[in-house]
Amino acid sequence: MANKPDSKKSPAGKKAPGGKTIPGGKTIPGGKTIKVTLVHSLINTKSDHRATVRGLGLRRLNHTVELEDTPAVRGMISKVGYLLEYEA
């Protein structure tokens, strides 16, 4: 008996219709992202706020990153929102 490829599985590297593929082959519906920019200095801020900004991938003033729109990212943005500008 010959092995038939399973037609239900999609290859890990291809995008699903209307979605965005991330490492591991997972697809985020709609591929929604949030643009985040660091606009205020981290001098004299709490250490956990500095760590949160670094966790968002922001390195310096006016640095912009595009992040997936997930509850975890939204929570991080709300925690240090006074340092950031963001748009969906």
C-alpha positions in Angstrom: 0.0 0.0 0.0 1.5 3.3 -1.1 1.7 6.3 1.3 -0.6 9.0 0.1 0.1 12.6 1.2 -2.5 14.0 3.6 -4.3 16.7 1.7 -5.7 18.3 4.9 -2.3 19.5 6.1 -0.7 22.6 4.7 3.1 23.0 4.4 4.6 24.9 7.3 6.1 27.6 5.1 3.1 28.6 3.1 0.6 31.3 4.0 -3.0 30.4 4.6 -5.6 32.5 2.9 -6.1 35.8 4.8 -3.6 34.8 7.5 0.0 35.3 8.4 2.4 32.4 9.0 4.8 32.6 11.9 7.7 30.2 12.8 6.4 26.8 13.7 3.8 26.8 11.0 1.1 28.5 13.0 -1.2 30.9 11.2 -2.6 34.1 12.7 -6.0 34.9 11.3 -6.1 38.0 9.3 -2.4 38.7 9.9 -3.3 41.7 12.2 -0.3 43.7 13.4 0.3 46.8 15.6 3.0 49.4 14.9 4.7 50.5 18.1 7.2 53.4 18.4 9.2 54.4 21.4 8.8 58.2 21.8 9.9 58.8 25.4 13.2 58.1 27.1 13.6 55.1 29.5 15.8 57.2 31.8 14.3 57.3 35.3 11.7 54.6 34.6 11.0 51.4 36.6 13.3 48.5 35.7 10.3 46.3 34.8 9.0 48.9 32.4 12.4 49.0 30.7 12.3 45.3 30.5 8.8 45.4 28.9 10.0 47.9 26.3 12.9 45.6 25.5 10.5 42.7 25.3 8.5 44.5 22.7 11.7 44.7 20.6 12.2 48.5 21.0 15.9 49.5 21.3 16.1 53.3 21.1 14.1 56.5 20.7 11.9 56.7 17.6 12.5 53.0 16.9 9.4 51.4 15.3 8.5 47.7 15.3 5.5 45.9 13.9 4.1 43.2 16.3 1.4 40.6 16.1 -1.9 41.7 17.6 -2.1 39.3 20.6 -3.5 39.8 24.1 0.1 39.5 25.5 1.4 42.3 23.3 -1.6 44.5 24.1 -1.0 44.0 27.8 2.7 45.0 27.4 1.6 48.1 25.4 -0.9 49.1 28.0 1.7 48.7 30.8 4.2 51.1 29.2 1.8 53.1 27.0 3.0 56.4 28.4 6.3 55.8 26.6 4.9 54.7 23.3 2.9 55.7 20.3 1.0 52.9 18.6 -1.5 52.2 15.8 -3.4 49.1 14.7 
